[in-house]
């Protein structure tokens, strides 16, 4: 088995190469301008700063009380003990059997 890999390309390059009719020339120029002015290192620093701010806001908010899950008994694998009988008695049936005629 021989694997062949595509050459490294940006998403914009792949879009223009594989689907040239999807992007009009004005949008293509705007995308090229955005790509040429993008600074990956600065973008990474901005993302890190935003994530740090979000973490700080979450810490300031404190512990949020969560609601107990509806199926917590099932998740804990504990058996619920009932004082009632688990099976109905014969006279407790709501639909009494009838003879077919």
DSSP file (Angstrom, degrees, kcal/mol; ACC not computed):
  #  RESIDUE AA STRUCTURE BP1 BP2  ACC     N-H-->O    O-->H-N    N-H-->O    O-->H-N    TCO  KAPPA ALPHA  PHI   PSI    X-CA   Y-CA   Z-CA
    1    1 A X              0   0    0      0, 0.0     2,-0.5     0, 0.0     0, 0.0   0.000 360.0 360.0 360.0 125.9    0.0    0.0    0.0
    2    2 A X        -     0   0    0      2,-0.0     2,-0.4     0, 0.0     0, 0.0  -0.958 360.0-152.8-115.2 124.4    1.4    3.3   -1.1
    3    3 A X        -     0   0    0     -2,-0.5     2,-0.4     2,-0.0     0, 0.0  -0.798   5.8-162.5 -96.9 135.0    0.0    6.5    0.4
    4    4 A X        -     0   0    0     -2,-0.4     2,-0.3     0, 0.0    -2,-0.0  -0.961   8.4-155.1-115.8 136.7    0.2    9.7   -1.6
    5    5 A X        -     0   0    0     -2,-0.4     2,-0.1     1,-0.0     3,-0.1  -0.821  17.8-114.8-112.4 148.7   -0.3   13.0    0.2
    6    6 A X        -     0   0    0     -2,-0.3     2,-0.1     1,-0.1     3,-0.1  -0.428  42.7 -96.8 -73.5 153.5   -1.5   16.3   -1.1
    7    7 A X        -     0   0    0      1,-0.1     2,-0.1    -2,-0.1    -1,-0.1  -0.421  50.0 -90.7 -70.2 150.1    1.0   19.2   -1.1
    8    8 A X        +     0   0    0     -2,-0.1     2,-0.3    -3,-0.1    -1,-0.1  -0.397  61.7 156.7 -63.8 132.3    0.7   21.5    1.8
    9    9 A X        -     0   0    0     -2,-0.1     2,-0.1    -3,-0.1    -3,-0.0  -0.989  42.1-107.4-154.7 153.7   -1.6   24.4    1.1
   10   10 A X     >  -     0   0    0     -2,-0.3     4,-2.3     1,-0.1     5,-0.2  -0.412  38.6-108.7 -76.2 160.1   -3.8   26.9    3.0
   11   11 A X  H  > S+     0   0    0      1,-0.2     4,-2.4     2,-0.2     5,-0.2   0.871 121.4  54.2 -57.3 -36.1   -7.5   26.5    2.9
   12   12 A X  H  > S+     0   0    0      2,-0.2     4,-2.6     1,-0.2     5,-0.2   0.925 107.5  49.3 -63.8 -44.0   -7.7   29.6    0.6
   13   13 A X  H  > S+     0   0    0      1,-0.2     4,-2.2     2,-0.2    -2,-0.2   0.911 112.3  48.2 -62.0 -42.5   -5.3   28.1   -1.9
   14   14 A X  H  X S+     0   0    0     -4,-2.3     4,-3.0     2,-0.2     5,-0.4   0.901 111.0  51.3 -65.2 -39.8   -7.2   24.8   -1.9
   15   15 A X  H  X S+     0   0    0     -4,-2.4     4,-2.4    -5,-0.2     7,-0.2   0.944 114.0  42.6 -61.3 -48.2  -10.5   26.7   -2.4
   16   16 A X  H  < S+     0   0    0     -4,-2.6    -1,-0.2     1,-0.2    -2,-0.2   0.838 118.6  45.8 -69.4 -32.0   -9.2   28.7   -5.3
   17   17 A X  H  < S+     0   0    0     -4,-2.2     3,-0.4    -5,-0.2    -2,-0.2   0.922 123.3  31.2 -75.4 -45.4   -7.4   25.6   -6.9
   18   18 A X  H  < S+     0   0    0     -4,-3.0    -3,-0.2     1,-0.2    -2,-0.2   0.794 134.1  24.8 -87.5 -29.2  -10.2   23.1   -6.5
   19   19 A X    ><  +     0   0    0     -4,-2.4     3,-1.4    -5,-0.4     4,-0.4  -0.535  64.5 160.4-134.9  67.6  -13.3   25.4   -6.9
   20   20 A X  T 3  S+     0   0    0     -3,-0.4     3,-0.4     1,-0.3    -1,-0.1   0.739  73.0  58.4 -66.0 -22.2  -12.2   28.5   -8.9
   21   21 A X  T 3  S+     0   0    0      1,-0.2    -1,-0.3     3,-0.0    -5,-0.1   0.567  91.2  70.8 -85.5  -7.3  -15.8   29.5   -9.8
   22   22 A X  S <  S+     0   0    0     -3,-1.4     2,-0.5    -7,-0.2    -1,-0.2   0.760  92.0  59.0 -80.4 -24.4  -17.1   29.7   -6.3
   23   23 A X  S    S-     0   0    0     -4,-0.4     2,-0.1    -3,-0.4    -1,-0.1  -0.899  77.3-138.5-111.9 128.5  -15.3   32.9   -5.3
   24   24 A X     >  -     0   0    0     -2,-0.5     4,-2.3     1,-0.1     3,-0.3  -0.498  29.7-107.3 -82.4 158.9  -15.7   36.2   -7.2
   25   25 A X  H  > S+     0   0    0      1,-0.2     4,-2.2     2,-0.2     5,-0.2   0.823 117.1  53.8 -57.3 -36.3  -12.7   38.3   -8.0
   26   26 A X  H  > S+     0   0    0      1,-0.2     4,-2.0     2,-0.2    -1,-0.2   0.940 112.2  44.0 -64.3 -45.9  -13.5   41.0   -5.4
   27   27 A X  H  > S+     0   0    0     -3,-0.3     4,-2.6     1,-0.2    -2,-0.2   0.863 110.5  56.3 -65.8 -35.3  -13.8   38.5   -2.6
   28   28 A X  H  X S+     0   0    0     -4,-2.3     4,-2.4     2,-0.2    -1,-0.2   0.918 107.6  47.9 -62.6 -43.3  -10.6   36.7   -3.8
   29   29 A X  H  X S+     0   0    0     -4,-2.2     4,-2.2     2,-0.2    -1,-0.2   0.913 112.3  49.6 -63.5 -41.6   -8.7   40.0   -3.5
   30   30 A X  H  X S+     0   0    0     -4,-2.0     4,-2.3     1,-0.2    -2,-0.2   0.901 111.5  48.6 -65.2 -39.9  -10.1   40.6    0.0
   31   31 A X  H  X S+     0   0    0     -4,-2.6     4,-2.3     2,-0.2    -1,-0.2   0.904 110.9  50.0 -66.9 -40.6   -9.2   37.1    1.1
   32   32 A X  H  X S+     0   0    0     -4,-2.4     4,-2.3     2,-0.2    -2,-0.2   0.895 110.9  50.3 -63.5 -39.0   -5.7   37.4   -0.2
   33   33 A X  H  X S+     0   0    0     -4,-2.2     4,-1.6     2,-0.2    -2,-0.2   0.919 111.1  48.1 -65.4 -42.8   -5.3   40.7    1.6
   34   34 A X  H  X S+     0   0    0     -4,-2.3     4,-0.9     1,-0.2    -2,-0.2   0.893 112.8  49.1 -64.4 -38.7   -6.5   39.2    4.9
   35   35 A X  H  < S+     0   0    0     -4,-2.3     3,-0.3     1,-0.2    -2,-0.2   0.884 110.3  49.9 -68.3 -38.4   -4.1   36.2    4.4
   36   36 A X  H  < S+     0   0    0     -4,-2.3    -1,-0.2     1,-0.2    -2,-0.2   0.799 114.3  44.3 -73.2 -26.6   -1.1   38.4    3.7
   37   37 A X  H  < S+     0   0    0     -4,-1.6    -1,-0.2    -5,-0.2    -2,-0.2   0.569  88.1 109.6 -93.4  -7.8   -1.7   40.6    6.8
   38   38 A X     <  -     0   0    0     -4,-0.9     2,-0.6    -3,-0.3    -3,-0.0  -0.464  52.7-159.1 -71.1 136.6   -2.5   37.7    9.2
   39   39 A X     >  -     0   0    0     -2,-0.2     4,-2.6     1,-0.1     3,-0.2  -0.923   2.7-162.9-116.9 103.2    0.2   37.1   11.8
   40   40 A X  H  > S+     0   0    0     -2,-0.6     4,-2.2     1,-0.2     5,-0.1   0.848  89.7  52.3 -57.4 -36.4   -0.1   33.5   13.2
   41   41 A X  H  > S+     0   0    0      2,-0.2     4,-2.0     1,-0.2    -1,-0.2   0.917 111.5  46.0 -66.6 -42.0    2.0   34.3   16.3
   42   42 A X  H  > S+     0   0    0     -3,-0.2     4,-2.5     2,-0.2    -2,-0.2   0.886 110.7  53.5 -68.1 -38.1   -0.1   37.3   17.2
   43   43 A X  H  X S+     0   0    0     -4,-2.6     4,-2.4     2,-0.2    -2,-0.2   0.912 108.6  49.8 -60.7 -42.1   -3.3   35.3   16.6
   44   44 A X  H  X S+     0   0    0     -4,-2.2     4,-2.4    -5,-0.2    -2,-0.2   0.906 111.0  49.2 -62.8 -42.0   -2.0   32.6   19.0
   45   45 A X  H  X S+     0   0    0     -4,-2.0     4,-2.3     2,-0.2    -2,-0.2   0.899 111.1  50.0 -64.4 -40.3   -1.2   35.3   21.6
   46   46 A X  H  X S+     0   0    0     -4,-2.5     4,-2.4     2,-0.2    -2,-0.2   0.916 111.2  48.5 -63.7 -43.3   -4.7   36.8   21.2
   47   47 A X  H  X S+     0   0    0     -4,-2.4     4,-2.5     1,-0.2    -2,-0.2   0.919 111.3  50.2 -63.3 -43.9   -6.4   33.4   21.6
   48   48 A X  H  X S+     0   0    0     -4,-2.4     4,-2.3     1,-0.2    -1,-0.2   0.895 110.8  49.9 -61.2 -40.6   -4.3   32.7   24.7
   49   49 A X  H  X S+     0   0    0     -4,-2.3     4,-2.2     2,-0.2    -2,-0.2   0.916 111.1  48.2 -65.2 -43.7   -5.2   36.0   26.2
   50   50 A X  H  X S+     0   0    0     -4,-2.4     4,-2.2     1,-0.2    -2,-0.2   0.911 112.1  49.6 -63.5 -42.3   -8.9   35.5   25.6
   51   51 A X  H  X S+     0   0    0     -4,-2.5     4,-2.3     1,-0.2    -1,-0.2   0.897 110.1  50.7 -63.8 -39.9   -8.8   32.0   27.1
   52   52 A X  H  X S+     0   0    0     -4,-2.3     4,-2.2     2,-0.2    -1,-0.2   0.898 109.9  50.6 -64.2 -39.6   -7.0   33.3   30.2
   53   53 A X  H  X S+     0   0    0     -4,-2.2     4,-2.4     2,-0.2    -2,-0.2   0.906 109.6  50.5 -64.1 -41.3   -9.6   36.0   30.6
   54   54 A X  H  X S+     0   0    0     -4,-2.2     4,-2.2     1,-0.2    -2,-0.2   0.910 110.4  49.3 -63.2 -41.9  -12.4   33.4   30.3
   55   55 A X  H  X S+     0   0    0     -4,-2.3     4,-2.2     2,-0.2    -1,-0.2   0.903 110.3  50.9 -63.5 -40.6  -10.7   31.2   33.0
   56   56 A X  H  X S+     0   0    0     -4,-2.2     4,-2.2     2,-0.2    -2,-0.2   0.904 109.9  49.7 -64.1 -41.5  -10.4   34.2   35.3
   57   57 A X  H  X S+     0   0    0     -4,-2.4     4,-1.7     1,-0.2    -1,-0.2   0.895 110.5  50.7 -63.8 -39.1  -14.0   35.1   34.9
   58   58 A X  H  X S+     0   0    0     -4,-2.2     4,-1.1     1,-0.2    -2,-0.2   0.886 109.9  49.8 -66.5 -38.4  -15.0   31.5   35.6
   59   59 A X  H  < S+     0   0    0     -4,-2.2     3,-0.2     1,-0.2    -1,-0.2   0.887 109.9  50.9 -67.1 -38.6  -12.8   31.5   38.8
   60   60 A X  H  < S+     0   0    0     -4,-2.2    -1,-0.2     1,-0.2    -2,-0.2   0.854 103.6  59.3 -66.6 -34.0  -14.4   34.7   40.0
   61   61 A X  H  < S-     0   0    0     -4,-1.7    -1,-0.2     1,-0.2    -2,-0.2   0.844  99.1-153.9 -65.2 -33.3  -17.9   33.4   39.5
   62   62 A X     <  -     0   0    0     -4,-1.1     2,-0.3    -3,-0.2    -1,-0.2  -0.398  39.3 -17.4  91.4-169.6  -17.2   30.6   41.9
   63   63 A X        -     0   0    0     -2,-0.1     2,-0.6    -4,-0.1    -4,-0.0  -0.562  61.2-144.4 -77.2 130.1  -18.7   27.1   42.2
   64   64 A X        -     0   0    0     -2,-0.3     2,-0.3     1,-0.0    -2,-0.1  -0.845  17.4-124.9 -96.9 125.7  -21.9   26.7   40.3
   65   65 A X        -     0   0    0     -2,-0.6     2,-0.3     1,-0.0    -1,-0.0  -0.533  27.6-150.4 -70.9 127.3  -24.4   24.4   42.0
   66   66 A X        -     0   0    0     -2,-0.3     2,-0.2     1,-0.0     3,-0.0  -0.747  14.3-114.8-101.1 149.6  -25.5   21.7   39.6
   67   67 A X        -     0   0    0     -2,-0.3     2,-0.1     1,-0.1     3,-0.1  -0.571  37.4-103.6 -80.2 142.1  -28.8   20.0   39.7
   68   68 A X        -     0   0    0     -2,-0.2    -1,-0.1     1,-0.1     2,-0.1  -0.405  42.4-105.2 -65.7 139.5  -28.8   16.3   40.5
   69   69 A X    >   -     0   0    0      1,-0.1     3,-1.4    -2,-0.1     4,-0.2  -0.361  18.8-129.5 -67.9 144.7  -29.3   14.1   37.5
   70   70 A X  T 3  S+     0   0    0      1,-0.3     3,-0.3     2,-0.1    -1,-0.1   0.834 109.2  43.5 -64.7 -32.4  -32.7   12.6   37.0
   71   71 A X  T 3> S+     0   0    0      1,-0.2     4,-2.3     2,-0.1    -1,-0.3  -0.079  74.2 126.1-104.1  34.4  -31.2    9.1   36.5
   72   72 A X  H <> S+     0   0    0     -3,-1.4     4,-2.4     1,-0.2    -1,-0.2   0.843  70.0  57.2 -62.4 -33.9  -28.6    9.4   39.4
   73   73 A X  H  >>S+     0   0    0     -3,-0.3     5,-1.6     1,-0.2     4,-0.7   0.921 109.3  45.3 -63.0 -42.8  -29.9    6.2   41.0
   74   74 A X  H >45S+     0   0    0      1,-0.2     3,-0.6     2,-0.2    -2,-0.2   0.909 113.2  49.8 -65.6 -42.1  -29.2    4.3   37.8
   75   75 A X  H 3<5S+     0   0    0     -4,-2.3    -2,-0.2     1,-0.2    -1,-0.2   0.849 111.0  49.0 -67.5 -33.6  -25.8    6.0   37.4
   76   76 A X  H 3<5S-     0   0    0     -4,-2.4    -1,-0.2    -5,-0.2    -2,-0.2   0.584 104.4-132.5 -80.6  -9.6  -24.8    5.2   40.9
   77   77 A X  T <<5 +     0   0    0     -4,-0.7     2,-0.4    -3,-0.6    -3,-0.2   0.847  55.9 145.0  59.8  36.5  -25.9    1.6   40.5
   78   78 A X      < -     0   0    0     -5,-1.6     2,-0.4    -6,-0.2    -1,-0.2  -0.820  48.1-126.6-103.5 147.3  -27.8    1.6   43.7
   79   79 A X        -     0   0    0     -2,-0.4     2,-0.5    -3,-0.1    -5,-0.0  -0.776  17.4-130.5 -95.6 132.9  -31.0   -0.3   44.2
   80   80 A X        -     0   0    0     -2,-0.4     2,-0.5     1,-0.0    -1,-0.0  -0.708  19.9-143.8 -83.2 125.7  -34.0    1.6   45.4
   81   81 A X        -     0   0    0     -2,-0.5     2,-0.4     2,-0.0     3,-0.0  -0.786  16.1-163.6 -93.4 128.4  -35.6   -0.2   48.3
   82   82 A X        -     0   0    0     -2,-0.5     4,-0.1     2,-0.2    -2,-0.0  -0.864  22.4-150.8-112.2 144.7  -39.4    0.0   48.3
   83   83 A X  S    S+     0   0    0     -2,-0.4     2,-0.1     2,-0.1    -1,-0.1   0.645  79.9  81.0 -84.3 -15.6  -41.7   -0.7   51.3
   84   84 A X  S    S-     0   0    0      1,-0.1    -2,-0.2     2,-0.0     2,-0.1  -0.461  97.0 -91.6 -85.2 160.0  -44.4   -1.7   48.8
   85   85 A X        -     0   0    0     -2,-0.1    -1,-0.1     1,-0.1    -2,-0.1  -0.439  27.9-139.3 -66.7 146.3  -44.6   -5.1   47.1
   86   86 A X  S    S+     0   0    0     -2,-0.1     2,-0.4    -4,-0.1    -1,-0.1   0.743  85.0  52.1 -81.3 -22.1  -42.9   -5.1   43.8
   87   87 A X  S    S-     0   0    0      1,-0.0     2,-0.2     0, 0.0    -2,-0.1  -0.877  87.7-115.3-115.2 148.7  -45.6   -7.1   42.1
   88   88 A X        -     0   0    0     -2,-0.4     2,-0.1     1,-0.1    -2,-0.1  -0.497  28.9-117.9 -78.1 147.2  -49.3   -6.4   42.0
   89   89 A X    >   -     0   0    0     -2,-0.2     3,-1.6     1,-0.1     4,-0.3  -0.401  31.1-105.7 -76.2 163.7  -51.7   -8.8   43.7
   90   90 A X  G >  S+     0   0    0      1,-0.3     3,-0.8     2,-0.2    -1,-0.1   0.832 120.3  52.5 -63.2 -32.3  -54.3  -10.5   41.5
   91   91 A X  G 3  S+     0   0    0      1,-0.2    -1,-0.3     5,-0.0     5,-0.0   0.485  97.9  68.3 -83.6  -0.1  -57.1   -8.3   42.8
   92   92 A X  G <   +     0   0    0     -3,-1.6    -1,-0.2     2,-0.0    -2,-0.2   0.440  69.9 121.8 -93.8  -0.7  -55.2   -5.1   42.0
   93   93 A X    <   -     0   0    0     -3,-0.8     3,-0.2    -4,-0.3    -3,-0.0  -0.345  52.5-154.5 -65.1 140.1  -55.4   -5.5   38.3
   94   94 A X  S    S+     0   0    0      1,-0.2     2,-0.7    -2,-0.0    -1,-0.1   0.798  87.4  45.9 -85.8 -30.1  -57.0   -2.6   36.5
   95   95 A X  S    S-     0   0    0      3,-0.0    -1,-0.2     0, 0.0     2,-0.2  -0.914  83.5-150.6-115.6 106.0  -58.1   -4.7   33.5
   96   96 A X        -     0   0    0     -2,-0.7     2,-0.1    -3,-0.2    -5,-0.0  -0.486  25.2-105.9 -75.5 141.2  -59.6   -8.0   34.6
   97   97 A X        -     0   0    0     -2,-0.2     2,-0.3     1,-0.0    -1,-0.1  -0.378  38.4-162.1 -66.1 144.5  -59.3  -10.9   32.3
   98   98 A X        -     0   0    0     -3,-0.1     2,-0.3    -2,-0.1    -1,-0.0  -0.919  21.3-107.2-126.9 154.8  -62.4  -11.9   30.5
   99   99 A X        -     0   0    0     -2,-0.3     2,-0.3     1,-0.1     0, 0.0  -0.596  32.6-120.5 -79.6 137.3  -63.4  -15.0   28.7
  100  100 A X              0   0    0     -2,-0.3    -1,-0.1     1,-0.1     0, 0.0  -0.602 360.0 360.0 -73.1 136.2  -63.5  -14.9   24.9
  101  101 A X              0   0    0     -2,-0.3    -1,-0.1    -3,-0.0    -2,-0.0   0.424 360.0 360.0-113.0 360.0  -66.9  -15.7   23.7
